[in-house]
Amino acid sequence: MSNINNDEKALLLLEKAVERAKVSLEVTQKFRPFMMILNKDGAASTIENQVEDMQDSYDRLGDSLKDRVKSDDIDVLVLAVDAMMPSRFGKGSLHSIRLHIEEQSQLQKDISARFIYLPYRLYSIEGKIVVELDTPVPVGFPAEYLLKNSQ
């Protein structure tokens, strides 16, 4: 992945995270929180845990991420969780894949991180569960994990 530009790297990692969440939803109708990291050398990895409580699992991933960024090797990170879409962004109560993305290339901007809410619906078609994804809703905010001085 090192021969492509920063936006393409982030987009590829986001696509991998969405595909992972979608496959899990089709198989089990839920997915456990996970994170994907793209290191500066172009190596991608997926990190998850087996903590039963989903909020606790997500919190522990965030805590481990705070330790991982100290190595100064993370280029792009995506933290994914199954979440309810905030009511101000959608009608009714919609489930969504929430992707928290941070990129080294964006750290000098005031709005350097994003939540991307990707609403979904599950349908049963001929006995098979199918995930229908809706239009993503991005929400920007300052980076929470990556540090400006780590560039």
Secondary structure as UniProt FT lines:
FT   TURN            2..3
FT   HELIX           6..28
FT   STRAND          34..39
FT   TURN            40..41
FT   STRAND          44..47
FT   HELIX           54..68
FT   HELIX           69..71
FT   STRAND          74..84
FT   TURN            87..89
FT   STRAND          95..103
FT   HELIX           104..106
FT   TURN            107..108
FT   STRAND          113..125
FT   TURN            126..127
FT   STRAND          128..133
FT   STRAND          137..141
FT   HELIX           148..150
//
